[in-house]
Amino acid sequence: MPELPDLTIYVDAIRARACGQALERVRLRSPFLLRTVEPPLEAFEGRVLEDVRLLGKRLVFAFPQEHFLVLHLMIAGRLHWKAPGAPVPGKVGLCAFDFSSGALTLTEAGSKRRASLHAVRGAEALAAMDPGGIDVMTASLEVFAAMLTRERHTLKRALTDPRLFSGIGNAYSDEILHAACLSPMRQTHQLSPDEIAVLRDATRDTLAAWIARFRERVGDRFPEKVTAFVEGMAAHGRYGQPCPRCGTPIQRLVYASNEANYCPACQTGGKLLADRALSRLLREDWPKSLEELEERMSKGQRTSDTSRGSRGTRERDDK
C-alpha cells in the first residue's frame, strides 16, 4: 500500500500538473470504485482543482465551495499521468480524471477491487473520513508519546494504526523500527522516555529521507513505479540479506496478512521472533537465537550433503 513518502510524491506531481485547471469530467470504468453518490460526480465537472492534499493515506482533491473527491488507493491502486483523453486501461483501469493538460488515470492490479472514491461536500463531511492519526512530521514529542502510549500494542501495530499515526504502513514501519533499533514486538508501554524520543526522531528522519530520495529519483517525471519494495531499504523486503548496519541476516515474522522484517542483532538482542503458527507447530524446536538457527541450517546442509553422497555411492554400486 502506498505510504506517506509515496503519497507525498503523488501530491507533488498532481499539483504541478493539474492544480488551477478545471476538471472536465470523470470517466468511471468500474462502478465499484465510487462509494458515494451525493454530490454526484457531475457536480465536479467544470470546477477548478484548488489543491491536492493528504488525509491519512487518502488523497483529497479540493474544489471550490467545499467539494472534495477523496481517493484511497488501498494496496494495489496506482496513479498515472497520460495524454489528454487517453483511454482508461482495459483490465486494470478504474477511472480517469480529465484535465486540459492530461488525464490522471487510476489502475488497480489483481482481481479484488479495494480502491475507493468518495464524493464529499462540506468540511465536516470530509473531517468525518479522517481516521484520526497525527501528522508525525509536525507532532511534538509530547503528542507523539501520548499517542504511542494511548493503547497497549506492539510497536509494529501502533505505528501502522491509522487512528494513531498518519501515513505509516507495513514497509516504513519496518524501516523506522530498524533505524530506532527497536523490536517490532516490543510493547508500547514498555518504552522509556528516551526510547520514545529515539523512535520519534527515527520516524521523522526515515520518512523525510525517503521523501527526499523519491523527489530526487522522480525529478519532473510522474511517479510510475510505486512499490512497497524499494532498493535501498534497510529491512523491509530484505529477508535473508545482510543488515546494512551489522551484516546479520534480516529475519521475517509473518502474522495474519502482514509481516515484520527486522535485524535480530540490532533490534531484538539476538532473539528470533516466532509467529504464533510456527510456535504452535514447532514448539520447543523453534530456534531461540540466530546462532541456533545458523547451527540448525548448517546441520541441515551437512545432512543434505551426506544424503547426496550416499545416493551417489548407491548409484555407482548399482552400475
N, C-alpha and C positions, 0 to 999 in steps of 0.2 A: 504494500500500500504506500503510495506517495506520502512522505512525511514533510516536516517543516522545511528542510533545505530544498527538496524537490518542488514543493508548492510555492515557495518564495520565488524560484526561478520561473515558474509558470506565470506568477503575478507580474514579474518584471517584463516578461515577453509579451503578455497580453496588453499590459498598459502601454507599452511602446507602440503597439500595432493598432489597437482598437479604441483606446480612450479618446473621447472627443468626437467620435463618429457615431452616426445613428445606426441602430440595429435594424437592418432592412427586413429580416424575417428569421424565424427559427424553423428549420426543416427537421421535423421529428420522424425518424425512421422506425424507432421502437416505441410503441405506446407505453411499455412498461417503465420507461425511463421517467416519465412525468408523474409525480406523486400528488400534485395539487392542481386544481383547475380554476382557482379563484385567487388572483385575477387570471384570465385566460392569456395564453401566450400572445394572442393578437394584440393585447393591450401594451405589449413592449415594442411592437413594430413602430419604427419612426422615432423612438426615444433615443437620446444621446447617451452613450455609456460614459458615466461620470467618473467611475473608479472601479478598481478590482482589488479586493482585499480578502483576508482570511478570517474564517470563523471556525476555530479548531482546525480540522482537516478539510473543511469545506471552502470552496471558492465562492465569494459573493460578488456578483455583478450588480453594481449600484446604478440606478437610473433615476431621472427626476421624479419628484412627488413621491418619494419613498417607495419606489417599485424596485424589487430585488429578485434576481434569479440566483438560486443557491444550488451549487453543483457539488455533489460528493462523488469522487472518483472510485471510492472503495478500493479493492485490491488491484483489479486489472484495468481500471479505466485510465485512458491516456488521451492527451490533447495533441492536436496537430494544426499547423497553420498552412492553409492551402491557397491556391489562386482563387479569386472571386468566382463564386458559382460552382466550385469544384464539387463533384458528386460525393455523396456520403458512401464510404466503402461498403462493399456487399455484406459479407457475413458478420463482420465485427463492428460495423458502423452503427451508431445510435442516433446521432443528430449532427446538425451543423448550425452555427450561428453566423449569419451572413452580414458582413460589413462591406463598405465600398472598396476597402483596401485588401480584403481577403475573407476567407471562410475559416472559422475556428471549428474544426470537426472533433467529435468525440468517438472513440472506439473503446471496445471492451473485449479482451481476449477471453476464451473459454466459453462454455455452454451456459453458465449461470449469469444472469443479468442482475447485478447488485448495485451498480451505479445509480444515482438518483438525481433528479432535477426538481426543485420546488420553486414555484412562483409565489412570491410573498409581497404583501402590501402593508407598509407601516413598520416603524422601528420596533414596536412591541412584538409584532409577529416574528420579526427577524430575531430579536433577542430570545424568543422562546425556543429557537433552534440551537442556541448556544449550549453546549454540554457543560460549560462552567469552568473548564480548566484555565489556569492562569497562564499568562504570557511569560515563559521562563526567561526570555531575553531582557525583560524590563522589571521583573518582580524583585523586590528587595529580599535580602537574606531572611528576614523575619517572616515575610509572606511565604517564601519558598519552604521554610522549615515548618510553618503552621500547616501548609497544605500537605507536605510529605508525611507528617505525623498525625494527620486528622483521623486516619483509619489505620488499622494494623494490617499491613500487606507485606509481601516480599518487595524488594526494591524494583525488580523487573515488572511486577504487576502495577506498582504505584506509578512508575514513570510512564507506562503505556495506558494509564487510565485517563480518558479524555475529560472526566469530571474533575481531575486533579491538575493535570498538566496538558497544555495545548500543543498539539502537533507532533508528539513523540510516539513512535511505534516500535515495532519489533527490531528493526535494523539499528536505529540510532540509540535505542536503549542499551543494546549490546556495546556500542562504541562508547557511550557515556560511562557505563559501569567499568569498562576496561580502562578508560582514561583515569577514573577515580580509584582504581584498584579495589573495587568492592564486589563482593559476591552477588550474583543476581538473586540468590535465595536468602540473602540477609534480610531480617525483619526491620521494617522502618523504625519501630520503637526502640530498637537496639542501638541505633546510631548515636554517637556522641555529638555535641555541638560542633566540634572540629570536623568530624566526618561529614556532617550535613553541609558545612561550608565548602569542603572539598568537592562534594557531589554537586553542589550548586555551581561552583566555578567550572567543573568538568562539563556540566550540562551546557552552560552558555558558551564555553570555549569550543566544545566539539561541534555544536550546531553552527556557530559563527564561522568556524574554519571550513566546514563543508559548504556553506552558502558561498563563501569566498571562492572556494575551489570550483564550484559549479559555474559561478559567474565568469570565472576566467576561462573555463573549458568551453562554455557555450558561446561566449562573446556576444555578437549581434544576431546569432542564429536562434531559431526557435528550438527549445529543448525537445529532442525526439527520442532520446534513449534514456528514459526514466525507468530505473530498475532498483530493486532493493539490494542487489548485489553489485557493489561498485568497487572497481580496482582502487586499491589504496586503503581500504578499510582494515582496521587492526584485528577485529574479532568476528564480526558478522559475516557468515558465509565462508569462513576460513577453517572449517573443521579439519583437523589433522595437519594443518600447515603451521609453521613456526610462529610463535608470538613475536611481533616486531620489537618488543621490549626485552624479552629474556630468551627467546628461542624455544620455549616449551611448546609442544603441540597444542593448538587450540582444541578444546573439548566442546561437546554439544549436549545439551539437555533438552529432550523432546517431551512436550506435555500438551495435551489437548491438540489444538491445531497450530500451536506456536512452538518456537524453540528458543533456547538461550545459548549463545556462544560465548565462551569465557576461557581465560587462561588460568589453569589451576595454580600455577606458581605465583602469579601476580595478584589473583583475586580470591582464592579460597584456601590459601596456606598449604597447597599441595593436595588438598582433598578433592576427590572426584564426586560430583553431584549425581545422584541416581534419581531417575524419574520413577514414578510410582509403579508403572507397569513392569519395568525391568527389575525393580527392587523386589516386587512380589514374585517374579519369575525366578530370579537367581538367588534371592535371599542371602545367605551367608557367602555365596560365591561371588557376589558383586565386589569388584576391587575397590578398596577404600582410598587408595592413593595412586598417583601417577607411576610411582616405582613399581607397585604391584601390578598395574595394568601392563607396563612395559615388560615385566618379568613373564606374565602370562602370554603376552604376544610373542615373546622370544621363545618360550617353551612350545607354543603352538607352531612356530616356524620350524623349530628343530624336529618336532614330531612329524610335520608335513614332509620335511626333507628326508627323514628316516623312512617314512612310508613310501616315498617315491623311489628311494634307493632299494628298498626291499622288493618293490614291484618290478623294478628293472632287473634285479637279480633273478626273480622268478621267471621273468620273460626270457632271459638268456638261457636259464636252465631248461625251459620248455623247448627251446630250439635245439 
